[in-house]
Amino acid sequence: MRILIPTDGSTYSQNAARVAAKLALDHDYRLIILHVIPDKGFSRKKWQNEGAEKVIGTIEDILVEAGCDKNRIEHLTEDGNAAEKIVEVAKEKNVDRIIIGTQGKSGLKTLLGSVTEKVLQISDVLVLVVPPNYKADNI
Protein backbone atom coordinates (compact mmCIF):
# COMPACT_ATOMS: atom_id res chain seq x y z
CA MET A 1 0.00 0.00 0.00
CA ARG A 2 1.33 3.42 -1.00
CA ILE A 3 0.17 6.21 1.29
CA LEU A 4 0.60 9.93 0.71
CA ILE A 5 0.75 12.09 3.82
CA PRO A 6 0.50 15.79 3.00
CA THR A 7 1.77 18.01 5.82
CA ASP A 8 1.66 21.67 6.66
CA GLY A 9 3.37 21.27 10.03
CA SER A 10 0.13 21.43 12.00
CA THR A 11 -0.93 19.10 14.79
CA TYR A 12 -3.69 17.96 12.42
CA SER A 13 -1.19 16.62 9.90
CA GLN A 14 0.79 15.03 12.73
CA ASN A 15 -2.34 13.19 13.85
CA ALA A 16 -2.94 12.10 10.24
CA ALA A 17 0.61 10.70 10.20
CA ARG A 18 -0.17 8.58 13.27
CA VAL A 19 -3.24 7.18 11.52
CA ALA A 20 -1.18 6.52 8.37
CA ALA A 21 1.44 4.64 10.40
CA LYS A 22 -1.16 2.38 11.97
CA LEU A 23 -2.71 1.61 8.59
CA ALA A 24 0.68 1.13 6.93
CA LEU A 25 1.92 -1.37 9.49
CA ASP A 26 -0.97 -3.69 8.61
CA HIS A 27 0.22 -3.83 4.96
CA ASP A 28 3.27 -3.96 2.75
CA TYR A 29 3.70 -0.19 2.66
CA ARG A 30 5.49 2.79 1.19
CA LEU A 31 4.90 6.19 2.83
CA ILE A 32 5.33 9.49 1.02
CA ILE A 33 5.48 12.69 3.06
CA LEU A 34 4.63 15.77 1.02
CA HIS A 35 5.04 19.43 1.93
CA VAL A 36 3.84 22.05 -0.55
CA ILE A 37 5.30 25.55 -0.54
CA PRO A 38 2.89 28.09 -2.06
CA ASP A 39 4.21 29.33 -5.40
CA LYS A 40 4.24 33.11 -5.35
CA GLY A 41 6.18 33.49 -8.61
CA PHE A 42 9.52 33.78 -6.83
CA SER A 43 12.24 31.19 -6.45
CA ARG A 44 12.15 29.20 -3.24
CA LYS A 45 14.01 30.81 -0.35
CA LYS A 46 16.53 29.06 1.90
CA TRP A 47 14.27 29.51 4.94
CA GLN A 48 11.41 27.83 3.08
CA ASN A 49 13.60 24.79 2.36
CA GLU A 50 14.70 24.67 5.99
CA GLY A 51 11.10 24.95 7.16
CA ALA A 52 10.01 22.17 4.80
CA GLU A 53 12.81 19.92 6.06
CA LYS A 54 11.76 20.54 9.66
CA VAL A 55 8.07 19.87 8.96
CA ILE A 56 8.87 16.67 7.03
CA GLY A 57 11.35 15.58 9.71
CA THR A 58 8.69 15.88 12.40
CA ILE A 59 6.31 13.67 10.42
CA GLU A 60 9.06 11.14 9.73
CA ASP A 61 9.88 11.01 13.45
CA ILE A 62 6.22 10.28 14.24
CA LEU A 63 6.15 7.48 11.65
CA VAL A 64 9.39 5.92 12.90
CA GLU A 65 8.27 6.17 16.55
CA ALA A 66 5.10 4.31 15.52
CA GLY A 67 7.24 1.47 14.12
CA CYS A 68 7.60 2.35 10.44
CA ASP A 69 10.86 1.59 8.66
CA LYS A 70 12.74 4.77 7.71
CA ASN A 71 13.76 3.09 4.43
CA ARG A 72 10.10 2.88 3.41
CA ILE A 73 9.54 6.64 3.80
CA GLU A 74 10.01 9.10 0.96
CA HIS A 75 10.17 12.91 1.33
CA LEU A 76 8.91 15.42 -1.22
CA THR A 77 8.76 19.20 -1.24
CA GLU A 78 6.85 20.79 -4.10
CA ASP A 79 5.95 24.34 -5.08
CA GLY A 80 2.44 25.32 -6.12
CA ASN A 81 -1.18 25.16 -5.07
CA ALA A 82 -1.38 22.70 -2.17
CA ALA A 83 -4.54 20.83 -3.18
CA GLU A 84 -3.52 20.55 -6.82
CA LYS A 85 0.00 19.36 -5.92
CA ILE A 86 -1.34 16.77 -3.49
CA VAL A 87 -3.56 15.27 -6.17
CA GLU A 88 -0.81 15.50 -8.81
CA VAL A 89 1.73 13.73 -6.59
CA ALA A 90 -0.85 11.08 -5.68
CA LYS A 91 -1.25 10.29 -9.38
CA GLU A 92 2.49 10.42 -10.15
CA LYS A 93 3.36 8.14 -7.25
CA ASN A 94 0.39 5.84 -7.88
CA VAL A 95 -0.73 5.99 -4.25
CA ASP A 96 -3.58 3.95 -2.84
CA ARG A 97 -4.57 6.47 -0.16
CA ILE A 98 -4.13 10.09 0.76
CA ILE A 99 -4.33 10.50 4.52
CA ILE A 100 -4.83 14.12 5.46
CA GLY A 101 -5.79 16.01 8.60
CA THR A 102 -8.36 18.75 8.83
CA GLN A 103 -8.93 21.61 11.23
CA GLY A 104 -12.69 21.15 11.16
CA LYS A 105 -13.31 24.88 10.76
CA SER A 106 -16.69 26.25 9.86
CA GLY A 107 -18.17 29.54 8.76
CA LEU A 108 -16.14 31.64 6.31
CA LYS A 109 -13.49 28.94 5.94
CA THR A 110 -16.20 26.51 4.81
CA LEU A 111 -17.46 28.95 2.20
CA LEU A 112 -13.97 29.51 0.80
CA GLY A 113 -12.94 25.88 1.08
CA SER A 114 -9.90 24.30 2.66
CA VAL A 115 -7.05 22.33 1.14
CA THR A 116 -8.62 19.11 2.43
CA GLU A 117 -11.98 19.97 0.92
CA LYS A 118 -10.39 20.76 -2.44
CA VAL A 119 -8.43 17.50 -2.39
CA LEU A 120 -11.68 15.64 -1.75
CA GLN A 121 -13.30 17.39 -4.71
CA ILE A 122 -10.55 16.76 -7.27
CA SER A 123 -8.89 13.51 -6.21
CA ASP A 124 -9.35 10.21 -8.02
CA VAL A 125 -7.56 8.51 -5.13
CA LEU A 126 -9.27 7.40 -1.94
CA VAL A 127 -8.86 10.15 0.69
CA LEU A 128 -8.99 9.43 4.40
CA VAL A 129 -9.68 12.64 6.34
CA VAL A 130 -8.63 12.60 9.98
CA PRO A 131 -10.87 14.88 12.08
CA PRO A 132 -9.22 17.30 14.54
CA ASN A 133 -10.21 15.45 17.72
CA TYR A 134 -9.48 11.93 16.51
CA LYS A 135 -6.93 9.97 18.51
CA ALA A 136 -4.82 7.57 16.45
CA ASP A 137 -4.87 4.99 19.23
CA ASN A 138 -8.58 4.46 18.41
CA ILE A 139 -7.61 2.35 15.37
TAJOFEN-V641041 format. One record per backbone hydrogen bond with DSSP energy under -0.5 kcal/mol. NH is the residue of the N-H (numbers start at 1). CO is the residue of the C=O. E is the energy in kcal/mol with one decimal. If there is no record, write none. Layout:
nh=NH co=CO e=E
nh=NH co=CO e=E
//
This chain:
nh=3 co=1 e=-0.6
nh=3 co=30 e=-2.7
nh=4 co=97 e=-2.7
nh=5 co=3 e=-0.5
nh=5 co=32 e=-3.4
nh=6 co=4 e=-0.6
nh=7 co=34 e=-3.0
nh=14 co=10 e=-1.6
nh=15 co=11 e=-2.1
nh=16 co=12 e=-1.8
nh=17 co=13 e=-1.8
nh=18 co=14 e=-1.6
nh=19 co=15 e=-1.8
nh=20 co=16 e=-2.6
nh=21 co=17 e=-2.5
nh=22 co=18 e=-2.0
nh=23 co=19 e=-2.2
nh=24 co=20 e=-3.0
nh=25 co=21 e=-2.4
nh=26 co=23 e=-1.1
nh=27 co=24 e=-2.4
nh=29 co=27 e=-0.9
nh=30 co=1 e=-2.1
nh=31 co=72 e=-2.9
nh=32 co=3 e=-2.8
nh=33 co=31 e=-0.5
nh=33 co=74 e=-3.0
nh=34 co=5 e=-2.2
nh=34 co=32 e=-0.5
nh=35 co=76 e=-2.2
nh=37 co=35 e=-0.5
nh=37 co=78 e=-3.3
nh=38 co=36 e=-0.6
nh=40 co=38 e=-0.8
nh=49 co=45 e=-1.8
nh=50 co=46 e=-2.5
nh=51 co=47 e=-2.3
nh=52 co=48 e=-2.4
nh=53 co=49 e=-2.5
nh=54 co=50 e=-2.1
nh=55 co=51 e=-2.6
nh=56 co=52 e=-2.7
nh=57 co=53 e=-2.5
nh=58 co=54 e=-2.1
nh=59 co=55 e=-1.7
nh=60 co=56 e=-2.7
nh=61 co=57 e=-2.5
nh=62 co=58 e=-1.9
nh=63 co=59 e=-2.3
nh=64 co=60 e=-2.8
nh=65 co=61 e=-2.8
nh=66 co=62 e=-1.5
nh=67 co=64 e=-1.6
nh=68 co=63 e=-2.4
nh=72 co=69 e=-2.3
nh=73 co=70 e=-1.4
nh=74 co=31 e=-3.0
nh=76 co=33 e=-2.2
nh=78 co=35 e=-2.2
nh=80 co=37 e=-2.2
nh=85 co=81 e=-2.8
nh=86 co=82 e=-2.5
nh=87 co=83 e=-2.0
nh=88 co=84 e=-2.4
nh=89 co=85 e=-3.0
nh=90 co=86 e=-2.2
nh=91 co=87 e=-1.9
nh=92 co=88 e=-2.6
nh=93 co=89 e=-2.9
nh=94 co=91 e=-0.9
nh=95 co=90 e=-2.2
nh=96 co=2 e=-2.8
nh=97 co=2 e=-1.6
nh=98 co=126 e=-2.0
nh=99 co=4 e=-2.7
nh=99 co=97 e=-0.5
nh=100 co=98 e=-0.6
nh=100 co=128 e=-2.4
nh=102 co=130 e=-1.5
nh=109 co=106 e=-0.9
nh=110 co=107 e=-0.6
nh=111 co=107 e=-1.7
nh=112 co=108 e=-2.2
nh=113 co=109 e=-2.1
nh=118 co=114 e=-2.4
nh=119 co=115 e=-2.6
nh=120 co=116 e=-2.4
nh=121 co=117 e=-1.7
nh=122 co=118 e=-1.9
nh=123 co=119 e=-2.0
nh=126 co=96 e=-0.6
nh=128 co=98 e=-3.2
nh=129 co=127 e=-0.6
nh=130 co=100 e=-2.7
nh=130 co=128 e=-0.5
nh=131 co=129 e=-0.7
nh=134 co=131 e=-1.4
nh=136 co=134 e=-0.5
nh=138 co=135 e=-2.3
nh=139 co=136 e=-1.5
//
